[in-house]
Amino acid sequence: MREEVIAVYRALMRARKKSFAGDDIMLTQSAKEIRSKFEENRSVSSATDIQKLVKDAKEAADFLLNMVVQARLTERGTY
């Protein structure tokens, strides 16, 4: 179970790096938020609850990878 939690934590961190590449503010804030949520649920001991949290984290990583789009500022000043 612990290995699965660590794996999904790492998956979220990789997903944020890919989704927010080049945006230092979002990289920092998303890392803080991910850490905060994992720390908040550190004391959860029920296997059922842990599985639900792992499932939610996997969905969040998938969302970051597939649904978040970073607009880039062009030389003309548009996105």
Secondary structure by P-SEA (a helix, b strand, c coil): caaaaaaaaaaaaaaaaaaacccaaaaaaaaaaaaaaaaaacccccaaaaaaaaaaaaaaaaaaaccbbbbbbcccccc
